[in-house]
Amino acid sequence: MQDRPRLEVLTTPSSYDGVRLQVENVIVKNRDSFNFKMTELPHMEVAIEHLKKGKADLLAMSINQWKSIDTKDLQISAFLARREPTWVLVADDKPEYLPLGGKIICEKKLIKRQMLRMRDDLVIMTIQEFVQAELTDANYHDFIDTEEELRLLEDCRKNGKIDGYVISRGKFKQINSRVRRHTLGMQRDKPSQEFERSKFISPPLEGFTILVSRTGFPSKIVDDLNDKAAEICFAVENSIYESLSDELKQISGIFVEQKKLSTILKQYVKLIDDSYALKIGENYLIPNRKKSRDSRTLWKPSKDLIQGPRICIYFELLGVSSKVSLEFVRIEPLDQNVFHRGKNILIKEIKFTVDLLCREHDELKRLISGLPEEYAQPKQGLLQL
């Protein structure tokens, strides 16, 4: 029997981002392939020093933590499978059924605008705005701990001071009591709901967990742990994110995923006929007006069609009033890295379209016959950031 590679993995106490729990599950699942030793250190800075000194092999962290530290002499050796990036609304009712003028606490500017696009009557505040406006107890002004923050939010919700609050999935898992949550998602499982419910494209770079090592570490050892799809999706998503200005980063939703071609076809087929479900071997059946399965026609793909999975890119940008939004969807083949060309085209299209929508319109020198005089007056850009 071949000896299992011995790996010492460093972790830190839960940062309410889901990393710690995911790493524990990966270690338990892969114990037959690796001889793991997991060590918890109190702070990320201490863990990084231990790693650089060679006292451990790997350090688990989120991609946002990676982007905030000094990465000199460090490298990413593996991406774990991406966690669900969507955020959740903790409330008794779905967003559609919240009371008129309901109070919601939300820290993310993007999700605040998405909620107001769905319900412009809602009153959405940050925690600090809520504390200053609604609470008079001085003790509440001192909290900085995430656990205390969650306790405050849940107490205020139970007492009726707020109707709900929006938090990440990692934070939601830290709530001890049983509470109802409603996913603010993209309606991918039920595409027909995309036209009935507002779609929430998640904030960028959510849900990525990485294993970091010293530069020069033989990453091939942990190839079995590496999720190639998550690695590619991060590269595309991060490239789009870094191309945005600091102002746009806060109000843009970006989500990249890898899908089979048959899954994409199934999604759009269900938009035509929600009762239709693809069976094994029926990947390209397109329903016609008749409802019987025998009458469905077989789609014959072109010989020039690139086979294999696709990289699906979703981008969304909302204006300050939430009444104007910009959305891009691009689907590119994974084969031969064709998706890199599509990603670069999308980046150029985003910049061009945002500049076009934000551009102010000068007064027209002549009035077009049949149009009101207001048409010729100067106007602000359609999209106000």
MILUMBA-888445 format. One record per residue (C-alpha): residue number from 0; residue in one letter; x, y, z. Coordinates in steps of 0.1 Angstrom, whole numbers, plus 2048, in hexadecimal, padded with zeros to 3 digits. Example, Ala and Ser with C-alpha at 12.3 -4.5 7.8 and 13.67 -1.06 7.14 Angstrom:
<atoms>
<atom nr="0" rest="A" xx="87B" yy="7D3" zz="84E"/>
<atom nr="1" rest="S" xx="889" yy="7F5" zz="847"/>
</atoms>
This chain:
<atoms>
<atom nr="0" rest="M" xx="800" yy="800" zz="800"/>
<atom nr="1" rest="Q" xx="80E" yy="822" zz="7F6"/>
<atom nr="2" rest="D" xx="815" yy="83A" zz="812"/>
<atom nr="3" rest="R" xx="7FD" yy="857" zz="814"/>
<atom nr="4" rest="P" xx="80C" yy="87A" zz="810"/>
<atom nr="5" rest="R" xx="80E" yy="88B" zz="831"/>
<atom nr="6" rest="L" xx="800" yy="8AF" zz="831"/>
<atom nr="7" rest="E" xx="7FD" yy="8C7" zz="84E"/>
<atom nr="8" rest="V" xx="7E1" yy="8E0" zz="847"/>
<atom nr="9" rest="L" xx="7DE" yy="900" zz="85B"/>
<atom nr="10" rest="T" xx="7BD" yy="910" zz="862"/>
<atom nr="11" rest="T" xx="7B1" yy="92E" zz="876"/>
<atom nr="12" rest="P" xx="791" yy="932" zz="88B"/>
<atom nr="13" rest="S" xx="772" yy="937" zz="877"/>
<atom nr="14" rest="S" xx="770" yy="958" zz="865"/>
<atom nr="15" rest="Y" xx="74B" yy="952" zz="85D"/>
<atom nr="16" rest="D" xx="753" yy="94C" zz="839"/>
<atom nr="17" rest="G" xx="74F" yy="926" zz="837"/>
<atom nr="18" rest="V" xx="774" yy="91E" zz="832"/>
<atom nr="19" rest="R" xx="77B" yy="90C" zz="852"/>
<atom nr="20" rest="L" xx="75D" yy="8F5" zz="84F"/>
<atom nr="21" rest="Q" xx="764" yy="8ED" zz="82A"/>
<atom nr="22" rest="V" xx="789" yy="8E4" zz="832"/>
<atom nr="23" rest="E" xx="77E" yy="8CD" zz="84E"/>
<atom nr="24" rest="N" xx="766" yy="8BB" zz="836"/>
<atom nr="25" rest="V" xx="781" yy="8B8" zz="81B"/>
<atom nr="26" rest="I" xx="79A" yy="8A9" zz="834"/>
<atom nr="27" rest="V" xx="781" yy="88F" zz="840"/>
<atom nr="28" rest="K" xx="777" yy="886" zz="81D"/>
<atom nr="29" rest="N" xx="79B" yy="881" zz="811"/>
<atom nr="30" rest="R" xx="7AA" yy="86F" zz="82F"/>
<atom nr="31" rest="D" xx="7AF" yy="850" zz="81A"/>
<atom nr="32" rest="S" xx="7C6" yy="862" zz="802"/>
<atom nr="33" rest="F" xx="7D9" yy="879" zz="819"/>
<atom nr="34" rest="N" xx="7E7" yy="878" zz="83D"/>
<atom nr="35" rest="F" xx="7D9" yy="899" zz="849"/>
<atom nr="36" rest="K" xx="7E2" yy="8AC" zz="868"/>
<atom nr="37" rest="M" xx="7CD" yy="8CC" zz="86E"/>
<atom nr="38" rest="T" xx="7DA" yy="8E6" zz="885"/>
<atom nr="39" rest="E" xx="7C6" yy="905" zz="890"/>
<atom nr="40" rest="L" xx="7D9" yy="926" zz="896"/>
<atom nr="41" rest="P" xx="7C8" yy="944" zz="8A6"/>
<atom nr="42" rest="H" xx="7CF" yy="95E" zz="88A"/>
<atom nr="43" rest="M" xx="7D5" yy="95E" zz="865"/>
<atom nr="44" rest="E" xx="7F6" yy="972" zz="869"/>
<atom nr="45" rest="V" xx="803" yy="957" zz="881"/>
<atom nr="46" rest="A" xx="7F9" yy="93C" zz="869"/>
<atom nr="47" rest="I" xx="80B" yy="94D" zz="84C"/>
<atom nr="48" rest="E" xx="82B" yy="94F" zz="860"/>
<atom nr="49" rest="H" xx="829" yy="92A" zz="869"/>
<atom nr="50" rest="L" xx="824" yy="922" zz="844"/>
<atom nr="51" rest="K" xx="841" yy="937" zz="838"/>
<atom nr="52" rest="K" xx="858" yy="928" zz="853"/>
<atom nr="53" rest="G" xx="850" yy="905" zz="846"/>
<atom nr="54" rest="K" xx="83D" yy="8F9" zz="864"/>
<atom nr="55" rest="A" xx="81F" yy="8EE" zz="84F"/>
<atom nr="56" rest="D" xx="817" yy="8E5" zz="82B"/>
<atom nr="57" rest="L" xx="7F6" yy="8F7" zz="823"/>
<atom nr="58" rest="L" xx="7E1" yy="913" zz="831"/>
<atom nr="59" rest="A" xx="7BC" yy="916" zz="82A"/>
<atom nr="60" rest="M" xx="7AC" yy="938" zz="823"/>
<atom nr="61" rest="S" xx="792" yy="94A" zz="80E"/>
<atom nr="62" rest="I" xx="79C" yy="95B" zz="7EE"/>
<atom nr="63" rest="N" xx="793" yy="97D" zz="7FE"/>
<atom nr="64" rest="Q" xx="7AC" yy="976" zz="81A"/>
<atom nr="65" rest="W" xx="7C6" yy="96D" zz="7FF"/>
<atom nr="66" rest="K" xx="7C1" yy="98E" zz="7ED"/>
<atom nr="67" rest="S" xx="7C6" yy="9A1" zz="80E"/>
<atom nr="68" rest="I" xx="7E7" yy="992" zz="819"/>
<atom nr="69" rest="D" xx="80B" yy="995" zz="80E"/>
<atom nr="70" rest="T" xx="80F" yy="977" zz="7F6"/>
<atom nr="71" rest="K" xx="834" yy="979" zz="7F3"/>
<atom nr="72" rest="D" xx="844" yy="956" zz="7F5"/>
<atom nr="73" rest="L" xx="821" yy="946" zz="7F4"/>
<atom nr="74" rest="Q" xx="80D" yy="935" zz="7D9"/>
<atom nr="75" rest="I" xx="7EA" yy="926" zz="7D4"/>
<atom nr="76" rest="S" xx="7ED" yy="900" zz="7D2"/>
<atom nr="77" rest="A" xx="7C9" yy="8F6" zz="7D0"/>
<atom nr="78" rest="F" xx="7A6" yy="903" zz="7CC"/>
<atom nr="79" rest="L" xx="78A" yy="8F1" zz="7DF"/>
<atom nr="80" rest="A" xx="768" yy="8ED" zz="7CF"/>
<atom nr="81" rest="R" xx="756" yy="90F" zz="7CF"/>
<atom nr="82" rest="R" xx="73D" yy="914" zz="7EB"/>
<atom nr="83" rest="E" xx="71B" yy="923" zz="7E3"/>
<atom nr="84" rest="P" xx="723" yy="949" zz="7DE"/>
<atom nr="85" rest="T" xx="700" yy="956" zz="7E3"/>
<atom nr="86" rest="W" xx="6F5" yy="96A" zz="802"/>
<atom nr="87" rest="V" xx="6D6" yy="963" zz="817"/>
<atom nr="88" rest="L" xx="6BA" yy="978" zz="825"/>
<atom nr="89" rest="V" xx="6B1" yy="96E" zz="849"/>
<atom nr="90" rest="A" xx="68D" yy="976" zz="84D"/>
<atom nr="91" rest="D" xx="66B" yy="966" zz="854"/>
<atom nr="92" rest="D" xx="65F" yy="96C" zz="830"/>
<atom nr="93" rest="K" xx="66E" yy="96C" zz="80D"/>
<atom nr="94" rest="P" xx="679" yy="98E" zz="800"/>
<atom nr="95" rest="E" xx="659" yy="991" zz="7EC"/>
<atom nr="96" rest="Y" xx="643" yy="98D" zz="80B"/>
<atom nr="97" rest="L" xx="655" yy="9A4" zz="823"/>
<atom nr="98" rest="P" xx="63F" yy="9BF" zz="832"/>
<atom nr="99" rest="L" xx="63B" yy="9E1" zz="820"/>
<atom nr="100" rest="G" xx="659" yy="9F7" zz="82A"/>
<atom nr="101" rest="G" xx="66A" yy="9DA" zz="83B"/>
<atom nr="102" rest="K" xx="68C" yy="9E1" zz="84B"/>
<atom nr="103" rest="I" xx="6A9" yy="9CC" zz="83F"/>
<atom nr="104" rest="I" xx="6CD" yy="9CD" zz="84A"/>
<atom nr="105" rest="C" xx="6E6" yy="9C7" zz="82E"/>
<atom nr="106" rest="E" xx="70C" yy="9D0" zz="82D"/>
<atom nr="107" rest="K" xx="711" yy="9C9" zz="808"/>
<atom nr="108" rest="K" xx="70A" yy="9E6" zz="7F1"/>
<atom nr="109" rest="L" xx="704" yy="9CF" zz="7D3"/>
<atom nr="110" rest="I" xx="6EA" yy="9BA" zz="7E5"/>
<atom nr="111" rest="K" xx="6D9" yy="9D9" zz="7F4"/>
<atom nr="112" rest="R" xx="6D3" yy="9E6" zz="7D0"/>
<atom nr="113" rest="Q" xx="6C7" yy="9C4" zz="7C5"/>
<atom nr="114" rest="M" xx="6AE" yy="9C3" zz="7E1"/>
<atom nr="115" rest="L" xx="6A2" yy="9E6" zz="7D9"/>
<atom nr="116" rest="R" xx="69E" yy="9DC" zz="7B4"/>
<atom nr="117" rest="M" xx="687" yy="9C0" zz="7C0"/>
<atom nr="118" rest="R" xx="675" yy="9D5" zz="7DB"/>
<atom nr="119" rest="D" xx="67A" yy="9FA" zz="7DA"/>
<atom nr="120" rest="D" xx="665" yy="9FF" zz="7F9"/>
<atom nr="121" rest="L" xx="67E" yy="9ED" zz="810"/>
<atom nr="122" rest="V" xx="693" yy="A01" zz="828"/>
<atom nr="123" rest="I" xx="6B6" yy="9F2" zz="826"/>
<atom nr="124" rest="M" xx="6D2" yy="9FD" zz="83E"/>
<atom nr="125" rest="T" xx="6F4" yy="9F3" zz="849"/>
<atom nr="126" rest="I" xx="6F9" yy="9E7" zz="86D"/>
<atom nr="127" rest="Q" xx="709" yy="A08" zz="876"/>
<atom nr="128" rest="E" xx="6ED" yy="A1D" zz="867"/>
<atom nr="129" rest="F" xx="6D4" yy="A08" zz="87A"/>
<atom nr="130" rest="V" xx="6E6" yy="A0A" zz="89B"/>
<atom nr="131" rest="Q" xx="6E9" yy="A30" zz="898"/>
<atom nr="132" rest="A" xx="6C5" yy="A35" zz="88D"/>
<atom nr="133" rest="E" xx="6B1" yy="A1B" zz="8A1"/>
<atom nr="134" rest="L" xx="6C5" yy="A10" zz="8C0"/>
<atom nr="135" rest="T" xx="6CC" yy="A26" zz="8DE"/>
<atom nr="136" rest="D" xx="6DD" yy="A0C" zz="8F4"/>
<atom nr="137" rest="A" xx="702" yy="A17" zz="8F5"/>
<atom nr="138" rest="N" xx="70E" yy="9F3" zz="8F8"/>
<atom nr="139" rest="Y" xx="703" yy="9EC" zz="8D5"/>
<atom nr="140" rest="H" xx="71B" yy="A06" zz="8C7"/>
<atom nr="141" rest="D" xx="73A" yy="9F3" zz="8D2"/>
<atom nr="142" rest="F" xx="736" yy="9D2" zz="8C1"/>
<atom nr="143" rest="I" xx="750" yy="9C7" zz="8A8"/>
<atom nr="144" rest="D" xx="74F" yy="9A1" zz="8AB"/>
<atom nr="145" rest="T" xx="73C" yy="98E" zz="890"/>
<atom nr="146" rest="E" xx="72B" yy="977" zz="8A9"/>
<atom nr="147" rest="E" xx="71E" yy="995" zz="8BD"/>
<atom nr="148" rest="E" xx="713" yy="9A5" zz="89C"/>
<atom nr="149" rest="L" xx="6FF" yy="986" zz="893"/>
<atom nr="150" rest="R" xx="6EF" yy="985" zz="8B5"/>
<atom nr="151" rest="L" xx="6E5" yy="9A9" zz="8B3"/>
<atom nr="152" rest="L" xx="6D5" yy="9A4" zz="890"/>
<atom nr="153" rest="E" xx="6C2" yy="986" zz="89B"/>
<atom nr="154" rest="D" xx="6B6" yy="996" zz="8BB"/>
<atom nr="155" rest="C" xx="6AA" yy="9B5" zz="8A8"/>
<atom nr="156" rest="R" xx="698" yy="99E" zz="88F"/>
<atom nr="157" rest="K" xx="686" yy="98B" zz="8AB"/>
<atom nr="158" rest="N" xx="67C" yy="9AB" zz="8BC"/>
<atom nr="159" rest="G" xx="66D" yy="9B9" zz="89D"/>
<atom nr="160" rest="K" xx="686" yy="9D6" zz="899"/>
<atom nr="161" rest="I" xx="690" yy="9C9" zz="877"/>
<atom nr="162" rest="D" xx="67F" yy="9B1" zz="85F"/>
<atom nr="163" rest="G" xx="69E" yy="99F" zz="853"/>
<atom nr="164" rest="Y" xx="6C3" yy="9A1" zz="84C"/>
<atom nr="165" rest="V" xx="6DA" yy="996" zz="82F"/>
<atom nr="166" rest="I" xx="6F9" yy="983" zz="837"/>
<atom nr="167" rest="S" xx="711" yy="96B" zz="827"/>
<atom nr="168" rest="R" xx="70C" yy="945" zz="829"/>
<atom nr="169" rest="G" xx="72A" yy="941" zz="83E"/>
<atom nr="170" rest="K" xx="71C" yy="959" zz="858"/>
<atom nr="171" rest="F" xx="6FA" yy="948" zz="856"/>
<atom nr="172" rest="K" xx="709" yy="927" zz="860"/>
<atom nr="173" rest="Q" xx="715" yy="937" zz="881"/>
<atom nr="174" rest="I" xx="6F2" yy="93F" zz="88D"/>
<atom nr="175" rest="N" xx="6EA" yy="927" zz="8A8"/>
<atom nr="176" rest="S" xx="6C4" yy="92B" zz="8A8"/>
<atom nr="177" rest="R" xx="6AD" yy="91D" zz="88D"/>
<atom nr="178" rest="V" xx="6A4" yy="939" zz="876"/>
<atom nr="179" rest="R" xx="695" yy="93B" zz="853"/>
<atom nr="180" rest="R" xx="6AC" yy="946" zz="837"/>
<atom nr="181" rest="H" xx="6A4" yy="94E" zz="813"/>
<atom nr="182" rest="T" xx="6BF" yy="94B" zz="7F8"/>
<atom nr="183" rest="L" xx="6C5" yy="96A" zz="7E4"/>
<atom nr="184" rest="G" xx="6CF" yy="956" zz="7C5"/>
<atom nr="185" rest="M" xx="6D0" yy="955" zz="7A0"/>
<atom nr="186" rest="Q" xx="6B2" yy="93D" zz="79B"/>
<atom nr="187" rest="R" xx="6C9" yy="924" zz="789"/>
<atom nr="188" rest="D" xx="6B6" yy="905" zz="794"/>
<atom nr="189" rest="K" xx="695" yy="914" zz="788"/>
<atom nr="190" rest="P" xx="69C" yy="92A" zz="76B"/>
<atom nr="191" rest="S" xx="677" yy="932" zz="766"/>
<atom nr="192" rest="Q" xx="678" yy="945" zz="787"/>
<atom nr="193" rest="E" xx="691" yy="95D" zz="778"/>
<atom nr="194" rest="F" xx="673" yy="970" zz="76A"/>
<atom nr="195" rest="E" xx="65F" yy="96E" zz="78A"/>
<atom nr="196" rest="R" xx="679" yy="976" zz="7A4"/>
<atom nr="197" rest="S" xx="696" yy="98F" zz="7A4"/>
<atom nr="198" rest="K" xx="6B8" yy="97F" zz="79C"/>
<atom nr="199" rest="F" xx="6D5" yy="985" zz="7B4"/>
<atom nr="200" rest="I" xx="6F7" yy="981" zz="7A4"/>
<atom nr="201" rest="S" xx="70E" yy="97C" zz="7C2"/>
<atom nr="202" rest="P" xx="72A" yy="994" zz="7CC"/>
<atom nr="203" rest="P" xx="74C" yy="98C" zz="7BB"/>
<atom nr="204" rest="L" xx="764" yy="971" zz="7C8"/>
<atom nr="205" rest="E" xx="74C" yy="962" zz="7E1"/>
<atom nr="206" rest="G" xx="750" yy="93D" zz="7EB"/>
<atom nr="207" rest="F" xx="774" yy="936" zz="7E1"/>
<atom nr="208" rest="T" xx="78A" yy="922" zz="7F9"/>
<atom nr="209" rest="I" xx="7AF" yy="91D" zz="7F1"/>
<atom nr="210" rest="L" xx="7CC" yy="909" zz="800"/>
<atom nr="211" rest="V" xx="7EB" yy="91F" zz="801"/>
<atom nr="212" rest="S" xx="80F" yy="912" zz="803"/>
<atom nr="213" rest="R" xx="832" yy="91F" zz="802"/>
<atom nr="214" rest="T" xx="840" yy="927" zz="7DF"/>
<atom nr="215" rest="G" xx="84F" yy="908" zz="7D0"/>
<atom nr="216" rest="F" xx="837" yy="8F0" zz="7E2"/>
<atom nr="217" rest="P" xx="830" yy="8D2" zz="7CA"/>
<atom nr="218" rest="S" xx="80B" yy="8D9" zz="7C3"/>
<atom nr="219" rest="K" xx="807" yy="8B9" zz="7B0"/>
<atom nr="220" rest="I" xx="805" yy="8A7" zz="7D2"/>
<atom nr="221" rest="V" xx="7E3" yy="8B7" zz="7D8"/>
<atom nr="222" rest="D" xx="7D6" yy="8B5" zz="7B5"/>
<atom nr="223" rest="D" xx="7BA" yy="89E" zz="7C2"/>
<atom nr="224" rest="L" xx="7AE" yy="8BA" zz="7D8"/>
<atom nr="225" rest="N" xx="7AF" yy="8D5" zz="7BD"/>
<atom nr="226" rest="D" xx="78E" yy="8DE" zz="7AD"/>
<atom nr="227" rest="K" xx="798" yy="8E9" zz="789"/>
<atom nr="228" rest="A" xx="776" yy="8F8" zz="783"/>
<atom nr="229" rest="A" xx="779" yy="90F" zz="7A1"/>
<atom nr="230" rest="E" xx="79C" yy="919" zz="797"/>
<atom nr="231" rest="I" xx="791" yy="923" zz="774"/>
<atom nr="232" rest="C" xx="772" yy="935" zz="780"/>
<atom nr="233" rest="F" xx="787" yy="949" zz="799"/>
<atom nr="234" rest="A" xx="79F" yy="953" zz="77E"/>
<atom nr="235" rest="V" xx="783" yy="960" zz="767"/>
<atom nr="236" rest="E" xx="76F" yy="970" zz="783"/>
<atom nr="237" rest="N" xx="78E" yy="981" zz="793"/>
<atom nr="238" rest="S" xx="79A" yy="98E" zz="771"/>
<atom nr="239" rest="I" xx="778" yy="99F" zz="76B"/>
<atom nr="240" rest="Y" xx="777" yy="9AC" zz="78F"/>
<atom nr="241" rest="E" xx="79A" yy="9BB" zz="78D"/>
<atom nr="242" rest="S" xx="791" yy="9CC" zz="76C"/>
<atom nr="243" rest="L" xx="776" yy="9E1" zz="77E"/>
<atom nr="244" rest="S" xx="77C" yy="A02" zz="78F"/>
<atom nr="245" rest="D" xx="77A" yy="A04" zz="7B5"/>
<atom nr="246" rest="E" xx="758" yy="A14" zz="7B2"/>
<atom nr="247" rest="L" xx="749" yy="9F9" zz="79D"/>
<atom nr="248" rest="K" xx="758" yy="9DC" zz="7B2"/>
<atom nr="249" rest="Q" xx="740" yy="9E5" zz="7CE"/>
<atom nr="250" rest="I" xx="720" yy="9E4" zz="7B9"/>
<atom nr="251" rest="S" xx="728" yy="9C8" zz="7A0"/>
<atom nr="252" rest="G" xx="71D" yy="9A4" zz="7A2"/>
<atom nr="253" rest="I" xx="733" yy="98A" zz="791"/>
<atom nr="254" rest="F" xx="72E" yy="965" zz="78F"/>
<atom nr="255" rest="V" xx="741" yy="94C" zz="77A"/>
<atom nr="256" rest="E" xx="739" yy="927" zz="778"/>
<atom nr="257" rest="Q" xx="741" yy="908" zz="763"/>
<atom nr="258" rest="K" xx="724" yy="8F5" zz="754"/>
<atom nr="259" rest="K" xx="71E" yy="8D8" zz="73C"/>
<atom nr="260" rest="L" xx="70F" yy="8E1" zz="71B"/>
<atom nr="261" rest="S" xx="6F2" yy="8CA" zz="722"/>
<atom nr="262" rest="T" xx="6EB" yy="8DC" zz="743"/>
<atom nr="263" rest="I" xx="6E9" yy="8FE" zz="731"/>
<atom nr="264" rest="L" xx="6D2" yy="8F0" zz="717"/>
<atom nr="265" rest="K" xx="6BC" yy="8E0" zz="732"/>
<atom nr="266" rest="Q" xx="6B9" yy="901" zz="744"/>
<atom nr="267" rest="Y" xx="6AC" yy="913" zz="725"/>
<atom nr="268" rest="V" xx="696" yy="8F6" zz="71B"/>
<atom nr="269" rest="K" xx="685" yy="8F9" zz="73C"/>
<atom nr="270" rest="L" xx="67E" yy="91D" zz="735"/>
<atom nr="271" rest="I" xx="669" yy="911" zz="718"/>
<atom nr="272" rest="D" xx="659" yy="8F4" zz="729"/>
<atom nr="273" rest="D" xx="65E" yy="8F2" zz="74F"/>
<atom nr="274" rest="S" xx="650" yy="8CF" zz="750"/>
<atom nr="275" rest="Y" xx="66B" yy="8C1" zz="73A"/>
<atom nr="276" rest="A" xx="689" yy="8AF" zz="74A"/>
<atom nr="277" rest="L" xx="6A6" yy="8A1" zz="736"/>
<atom nr="278" rest="K" xx="6AC" yy="87C" zz="739"/>
<atom nr="279" rest="I" xx="6CE" yy="86B" zz="735"/>
<atom nr="280" rest="G" xx="6D7" yy="86C" zz="710"/>
<atom nr="281" rest="E" xx="6BD" yy="887" zz="708"/>
<atom nr="282" rest="N" xx="6D5" yy="8A4" zz="70C"/>
<atom nr="283" rest="Y" xx="6CA" yy="8B6" zz="6ED"/>
<atom nr="284" rest="L" xx="6A4" yy="8B2" zz="6EB"/>
<atom nr="285" rest="I" xx="692" yy="8D2" zz="6E5"/>
<atom nr="286" rest="P" xx="66C" yy="8D2" zz="6EC"/>
<atom nr="287" rest="N" xx="654" yy="8DE" zz="6D2"/>
<atom nr="288" rest="R" xx="630" yy="8E9" zz="6D6"/>
<atom nr="289" rest="K" xx="624" yy="8C5" zz="6DC"/>
<atom nr="290" rest="K" xx="627" yy="8B8" zz="6FF"/>
<atom nr="291" rest="S" xx="62E" yy="893" zz="6F8"/>
<atom nr="292" rest="R" xx="652" yy="889" zz="6FC"/>
<atom nr="293" rest="D" xx="651" yy="875" zz="6DB"/>
<atom nr="294" rest="S" xx="64A" yy="895" zz="6C8"/>
<atom nr="295" rest="R" xx="669" yy="8A7" zz="6D4"/>
<atom nr="296" rest="T" xx="683" yy="8AE" zz="6BA"/>
<atom nr="297" rest="L" xx="6A8" yy="8A4" zz="6BC"/>
<atom nr="298" rest="W" xx="6C0" yy="8C2" zz="6BA"/>
<atom nr="299" rest="K" xx="6DD" yy="8B9" zz="6A3"/>
<atom nr="300" rest="P" xx="6FB" yy="8CE" zz="6AD"/>
<atom nr="301" rest="S" xx="711" yy="8DD" zz="692"/>
<atom nr="302" rest="K" xx="732" yy="8CB" zz="68B"/>
<atom nr="303" rest="D" xx="744" yy="8EC" zz="693"/>
<atom nr="304" rest="L" xx="735" yy="8ED" zz="6B6"/>
<atom nr="305" rest="I" xx="750" yy="8EB" zz="6D1"/>
<atom nr="306" rest="Q" xx="747" yy="8CF" zz="6E8"/>
<atom nr="307" rest="G" xx="74D" yy="8CD" zz="70D"/>
<atom nr="308" rest="P" xx="744" yy="8E3" zz="72B"/>
<atom nr="309" rest="R" xx="73E" yy="909" zz="72A"/>
<atom nr="310" rest="I" xx="74A" yy="926" zz="740"/>
<atom nr="311" rest="C" xx="72B" yy="93B" zz="749"/>
<atom nr="312" rest="I" xx="732" yy="95F" zz="753"/>
<atom nr="313" rest="Y" xx="717" yy="975" zz="764"/>
<atom nr="314" rest="F" xx="71D" yy="99A" zz="76A"/>
<atom nr="315" rest="E" xx="705" yy="9B4" zz="779"/>
<atom nr="316" rest="L" xx="708" yy="9D8" zz="782"/>
<atom nr="317" rest="L" xx="6ED" yy="9ED" zz="793"/>
<atom nr="318" rest="G" xx="6E8" yy="A13" zz="794"/>
<atom nr="319" rest="V" xx="6E4" yy="A26" zz="7B4"/>
<atom nr="320" rest="S" xx="6BE" yy="A27" zz="7B1"/>
<atom nr="321" rest="S" xx="6BC" yy="A01" zz="7A9"/>
<atom nr="322" rest="K" xx="6A5" yy="A0A" zz="78C"/>
<atom nr="323" rest="V" xx="6C0" yy="A06" zz="772"/>
<atom nr="324" rest="S" xx="6D5" yy="9E7" zz="770"/>
<atom nr="325" rest="L" xx="6EE" yy="9D9" zz="757"/>
<atom nr="326" rest="E" xx="6F2" yy="9B3" zz="752"/>
<atom nr="327" rest="F" xx="709" yy="99E" zz="73C"/>
<atom nr="328" rest="V" xx="708" yy="978" zz="737"/>
<atom nr="329" rest="R" xx="723" yy="967" zz="723"/>
<atom nr="330" rest="I" xx="727" yy="942" zz="71C"/>
<atom nr="331" rest="E" xx="748" yy="936" zz="70E"/>
<atom nr="332" rest="P" xx="757" yy="913" zz="707"/>
<atom nr="333" rest="L" xx="771" yy="906" zz="71F"/>
<atom nr="334" rest="D" xx="784" yy="8F4" zz="704"/>
<atom nr="335" rest="Q" xx="7A5" yy="903" zz="6F9"/>
<atom nr="336" rest="N" xx="7A1" yy="920" zz="711"/>
<atom nr="337" rest="V" xx="788" yy="931" zz="6F9"/>
<atom nr="338" rest="F" xx="777" yy="941" zz="718"/>
<atom nr="339" rest="H" xx="795" yy="958" zz="71E"/>
<atom nr="340" rest="R" xx="78D" yy="96A" zz="6FD"/>
<atom nr="341" rest="G" xx="768" yy="96D" zz="708"/>
<atom nr="342" rest="K" xx="773" yy="97A" zz="72A"/>
<atom nr="343" rest="N" xx="788" yy="995" zz="71A"/>
<atom nr="344" rest="I" xx="76C" yy="99F" zz="702"/>
<atom nr="345" rest="L" xx="754" yy="9A1" zz="720"/>
<atom nr="346" rest="I" xx="76C" yy="9B8" zz="733"/>
<atom nr="347" rest="K" xx="76D" yy="9D0" zz="716"/>
<atom nr="348" rest="E" xx="747" yy="9CF" zz="711"/>
<atom nr="349" rest="I" xx="742" yy="9D7" zz="736"/>
<atom nr="350" rest="K" xx="758" yy="9F5" zz="735"/>
<atom nr="351" rest="F" xx="749" yy="A02" zz="714"/>
<atom nr="352" rest="T" xx="725" yy="9FD" zz="720"/>
<atom nr="353" rest="V" xx="72A" yy="A0C" zz="742"/>
<atom nr="354" rest="D" xx="73A" yy="A2B" zz="733"/>
<atom nr="355" rest="L" xx="71E" yy="A2D" zz="71A"/>
<atom nr="356" rest="L" xx="702" yy="A2B" zz="734"/>
<atom nr="357" rest="C" xx="713" yy="A44" zz="74C"/>
<atom nr="358" rest="R" xx="71A" yy="A5E" zz="731"/>
<atom nr="359" rest="E" xx="706" yy="A7E" zz="734"/>
<atom nr="360" rest="H" xx="6F2" yy="A8A" zz="716"/>
<atom nr="361" rest="D" xx="6F7" yy="AAD" zz="70A"/>
<atom nr="362" rest="E" xx="6DA" yy="AC3" zz="6FE"/>
<atom nr="363" rest="L" xx="6D0" yy="ABC" zz="6DA"/>
<atom nr="364" rest="K" xx="6D5" yy="ADA" zz="6C3"/>
<atom nr="365" rest="R" xx="6B7" yy="AD2" zz="6AF"/>
<atom nr="366" rest="L" xx="696" yy="AC2" zz="6B9"/>
<atom nr="367" rest="I" xx="68C" yy="AA3" zz="6A6"/>
<atom nr="368" rest="S" xx="669" yy="AA7" zz="697"/>
<atom nr="369" rest="G" xx="64E" yy="A95" zz="6AB"/>
<atom nr="370" rest="L" xx="661" yy="A92" zz="6CB"/>
<atom nr="371" rest="P" xx="65A" yy="AA7" zz="6EA"/>
<atom nr="372" rest="E" xx="670" yy="AC4" zz="6F4"/>
<atom nr="373" rest="E" xx="67D" yy="AB1" zz="712"/>
<atom nr="374" rest="Y" xx="68E" yy="A99" zz="6FB"/>
<atom nr="375" rest="A" xx="6A7" yy="AB4" zz="6F0"/>
<atom nr="376" rest="Q" xx="6B0" yy="ABE" zz="714"/>
<atom nr="377" rest="P" xx="6D1" yy="AB3" zz="724"/>
<atom nr="378" rest="K" xx="6CE" yy="A93" zz="739"/>
<atom nr="379" rest="Q" xx="6E3" yy="A7F" zz="751"/>
<atom nr="380" rest="G" xx="6F0" yy="A5D" zz="748"/>
<atom nr="381" rest="L" xx="6D7" yy="A41" zz="74A"/>
<atom nr="382" rest="L" xx="6EC" yy="A2E" zz="764"/>
<atom nr="383" rest="Q" xx="6F5" yy="A42" zz="783"/>
<atom nr="384" rest="L" xx="70E" yy="A30" zz="799"/>
</atoms>
